[in-house]
């Protein structure tokens, strides 16, 4: 049985925009789209899972999802606005997922597009608006909200387990021991599998999970202690260096 979105994606227009509300904890099962999708979180936070890794999409950010890519979405009190674009309407369609920060102009364009009829007149103000939306979204730079996952099963299992309960105190020697390899071999295998050093990947995982917990109202102190930091100050310094804002303010971004 076709999904409602399948019918919408068959609409004879290059761009369509759909708003959806999800309760906290709702998981959108693994699926694909017939179009390139720009998934924008107006409220709440999303965790996007793909074969290439995990992406966190907080309020004020959006994820480009390539045509035909299998993905699953975990939500925390999310209202999304999805822009579905025909691949032929993009000068450079994304080949992989990437997260962008939604500029004030892009936010207003998406909001205005919500009021446009599904079968808008192409050679009209509405058609120009949709073209401007796609152009603005396409020029936004990628931000680092991606946690790459290795394809090697045993290492991937350790990475997924760590992401569920990250700690900056987790030692490479422990990981190497679980894989029954030496530390130097582990370091080489980790970089080859993720494209990141172990320490950088571990820090990124801590930041992404912290963002999810902050959106649920967890305190900076609680998160810092749970992740093995000696004090909230050291955690906050790491977070601000990575994200450019203090963790105490991050949940208020829009």
C-alpha positions as CSV (number, residue, x, y, z in Angstrom):
1,X,0.0,0.0,0.0
2,X,1.5,3.4,-1.0
3,X,2.3,5.9,1.8
4,X,0.6,9.3,1.7
5,X,4.0,10.9,1.0
6,X,4.4,8.7,-2.1
7,X,1.4,10.4,-3.6
8,X,2.7,13.8,-2.7
9,X,6.1,13.0,-4.2
10,X,4.4,12.1,-7.4
11,X,3.0,15.7,-7.7
12,X,3.9,17.3,-11.0
13,X,6.0,20.1,-9.4
14,X,9.7,20.4,-8.7
15,X,9.3,21.3,-5.0
16,X,6.8,20.4,-2.4
17,X,6.8,21.2,1.3
18,X,5.2,19.2,4.1
19,X,4.9,19.8,7.9
20,X,4.8,16.9,10.4
21,X,4.7,16.8,14.2
22,X,6.2,13.8,16.0
23,X,5.9,13.0,19.7
24,X,9.0,12.6,21.8
25,X,10.5,9.2,21.3
26,X,8.8,8.5,18.0
27,X,10.9,6.6,15.5
28,X,10.3,7.0,11.8
29,X,11.1,3.5,10.5
30,X,13.8,3.0,7.8
31,X,12.5,4.3,4.5
32,X,13.5,6.1,1.3
33,X,12.1,8.9,-0.8
34,X,11.6,9.4,-4.5
35,X,13.1,12.9,-4.2
36,X,15.9,14.7,-2.5
37,X,14.7,15.7,1.0
38,X,15.7,18.8,3.1
39,X,14.6,17.8,6.6
40,X,14.2,20.9,8.8
41,X,13.6,20.8,12.6
42,X,11.6,23.8,13.6
43,X,11.3,22.5,17.2
44,X,12.8,19.6,19.0
45,X,15.8,17.5,17.9
46,X,16.2,14.6,15.5
47,X,18.8,11.8,15.2
48,X,19.1,10.7,11.6
49,X,20.6,7.2,11.1
50,X,22.1,6.1,7.8
51,X,24.6,3.5,6.5
52,X,27.2,6.4,6.6
53,X,26.7,7.2,10.2
54,X,24.5,9.2,12.6
55,X,23.5,12.9,12.1
56,X,22.0,15.1,14.8
57,X,19.6,17.8,13.6
58,X,18.7,20.3,16.4
59,X,16.3,23.3,16.1
60,X,17.4,25.7,13.5
61,X,19.3,23.1,11.4
62,X,18.3,20.9,8.5
63,X,19.6,17.8,6.8
64,X,20.0,17.2,3.1
65,X,19.1,13.5,2.4
66,X,20.0,12.1,-1.0
67,X,17.5,10.5,-3.3
68,X,16.9,6.8,-2.5
69,X,19.1,6.7,0.7
70,X,17.7,4.4,3.4
71,X,17.4,6.4,6.6
72,X,15.7,6.2,10.0
73,X,14.7,9.2,12.2
74,X,14.5,9.3,16.0
75,X,12.6,12.3,17.3
76,X,12.5,14.3,20.5
77,X,9.4,16.6,20.5
78,X,10.0,17.4,16.8
79,X,8.0,19.5,14.3
80,X,9.6,19.1,10.9
81,X,9.2,20.9,7.6
82,X,10.3,18.7,4.8
83,X,11.2,20.2,1.4
84,X,11.1,17.5,-1.3
85,X,13.0,18.4,-4.4
86,X,13.2,16.6,-7.8
87,X,16.8,15.7,-8.4
88,X,16.7,17.4,-11.7
89,X,15.9,20.7,-10.0
90,X,19.2,20.8,-8.2
91,X,22.4,22.0,-9.8
92,X,24.5,19.7,-7.5
93,X,22.3,17.1,-5.8
94,X,23.7,15.8,-2.6
95,X,25.4,12.4,-2.8
96,X,25.5,11.9,0.9
97,X,23.7,13.4,3.9
98,X,24.9,16.7,5.2
99,X,23.6,19.1,7.9
100,X,23.2,22.8,7.3
101,X,22.3,25.7,9.6
102,X,19.1,27.3,8.4
103,X,19.7,31.0,7.7
104,X,17.0,33.6,8.6
105,X,16.3,33.9,4.9
106,X,15.9,30.2,4.4
107,X,13.7,29.9,7.5
108,X,11.4,32.6,6.1
109,X,11.3,31.0,2.6
110,X,10.3,27.6,4.0
111,X,7.6,29.3,6.1
112,X,6.3,31.1,3.1
113,X,6.4,27.9,1.0
114,X,4.1,26.2,3.5
115,X,1.3,28.6,2.2
116,X,1.9,27.8,-1.4
117,X,-0.6,25.5,-3.1
118,X,0.6,22.0,-4.0
119,X,0.0,22.6,-7.7
120,X,1.4,26.1,-7.8
121,X,1.7,28.0,-11.0
122,X,5.3,27.6,-12.1
123,X,5.6,30.9,-13.9
124,X,4.3,32.9,-10.9
125,X,5.4,34.4,-7.6
126,X,5.0,31.0,-6.0
127,X,7.3,29.3,-8.6
128,X,9.9,31.9,-8.0
129,X,9.6,31.5,-4.3
130,X,10.2,27.7,-4.5
131,X,13.2,28.3,-6.8
132,X,14.7,30.8,-4.3
133,X,14.2,28.3,-1.5
134,X,16.1,25.6,-3.3
135,X,18.9,28.1,-4.3
136,X,19.3,29.4,-0.7
137,X,19.3,25.9,0.8
138,X,21.8,24.7,-1.8
139,X,24.4,27.3,-0.9
140,X,24.4,26.8,2.9
141,X,27.7,25.3,4.2
142,X,27.9,22.0,5.9
143,X,28.2,22.0,9.7
144,X,29.8,19.2,11.7
145,X,26.9,17.3,13.3
146,X,27.9,14.0,11.8
147,X,29.2,10.9,13.6
148,X,30.6,8.5,11.0
149,X,30.3,4.8,11.7
150,X,32.7,2.1,10.4
151,X,31.4,-0.7,8.2
152,X,33.5,-3.4,9.9
153,X,30.9,-5.2,12.1
154,X,32.8,-5.6,15.4
155,X,34.2,-2.1,15.4
156,X,30.8,-0.7,14.4
157,X,29.1,-2.6,17.3
158,X,31.5,-0.9,19.8
159,X,30.8,2.5,18.2
160,X,27.1,2.1,18.4
161,X,27.3,0.9,22.0
162,X,29.5,3.9,22.9
163,X,27.0,6.3,21.3
164,X,24.3,5.0,23.5
165,X,26.3,5.9,26.6
166,X,29.4,8.0,25.7
167,X,32.2,8.9,28.1
168,X,35.3,10.9,27.5
169,X,37.1,8.5,29.9
170,X,36.6,5.5,27.5
171,X,40.2,4.4,26.6
172,X,41.5,3.2,23.3
173,X,43.2,0.3,25.1
174,X,39.8,-1.0,26.3
175,X,38.5,-0.9,22.7
176,X,41.6,-2.6,21.4
177,X,41.3,-5.3,24.0
178,X,37.7,-6.0,23.1
179,X,38.8,-6.4,19.4
180,X,41.8,-8.5,20.4
181,X,44.3,-6.3,18.6
182,X,47.1,-3.9,19.6
183,X,46.5,-0.2,20.3
184,X,48.5,0.9,17.2
185,X,46.5,-1.5,15.0
186,X,43.3,-0.2,16.6
187,X,44.2,3.4,15.9
188,X,44.9,2.6,12.2
189,X,41.7,0.6,11.8
190,X,39.6,3.3,13.5
191,X,40.8,6.1,11.3
192,X,40.4,3.9,8.2
193,X,36.8,3.0,9.2
194,X,35.6,6.5,10.3
195,X,37.9,9.0,8.8
196,X,38.5,10.5,12.2
197,X,40.9,9.9,15.1
198,X,39.5,8.1,18.0
199,X,39.8,11.1,20.3
200,X,38.0,13.4,17.9
201,X,35.3,10.8,17.2
202,X,34.8,10.3,21.0
203,X,34.4,14.0,21.5
204,X,32.0,14.4,18.7
205,X,29.8,11.5,20.1
206,X,29.8,13.2,23.5
207,X,28.7,16.5,21.9
208,X,25.9,15.0,19.8
209,X,24.4,13.0,22.7
210,X,24.7,16.1,25.0
211,X,22.7,18.1,22.5
212,X,19.9,15.5,22.6
213,X,19.9,15.4,26.4
214,X,20.0,19.2,26.7
215,X,16.9,19.4,24.5
216,X,15.1,17.1,27.0
217,X,16.0,19.4,29.9
218,X,19.0,17.6,31.4
219,X,21.4,19.9,33.3
220,X,24.9,20.6,32.1
221,X,26.3,19.3,35.4
222,X,24.5,16.0,35.1
223,X,25.6,15.5,31.5
224,X,29.2,16.4,32.3
225,X,29.4,14.0,35.2
226,X,27.7,11.2,33.3
227,X,30.2,11.6,30.5
228,X,33.2,11.4,32.8
229,X,34.3,15.0,33.0
230,X,35.8,16.2,36.3
231,X,33.6,19.3,36.4
232,X,30.9,21.1,34.3
233,X,33.4,23.8,33.3
234,X,35.7,21.4,31.4
235,X,32.7,19.9,29.6
236,X,31.3,23.3,28.7
237,X,34.7,24.4,27.3
238,X,34.9,21.3,25.1
239,X,31.3,21.8,23.9
240,X,31.8,25.5,23.1
241,X,35.0,24.8,21.2
242,X,33.1,22.3,19.1
243,X,29.8,24.0,18.6
244,X,30.6,27.7,19.0
245,X,28.0,28.2,21.8
246,X,27.8,27.3,25.4
247,X,25.7,24.1,26.2
248,X,23.5,26.0,28.5
249,X,22.3,28.2,25.6
250,X,22.2,25.5,22.9
251,X,18.6,24.4,23.5
252,X,17.4,27.9,23.0
253,X,18.7,28.2,19.5
254,X,16.1,28.6,16.7
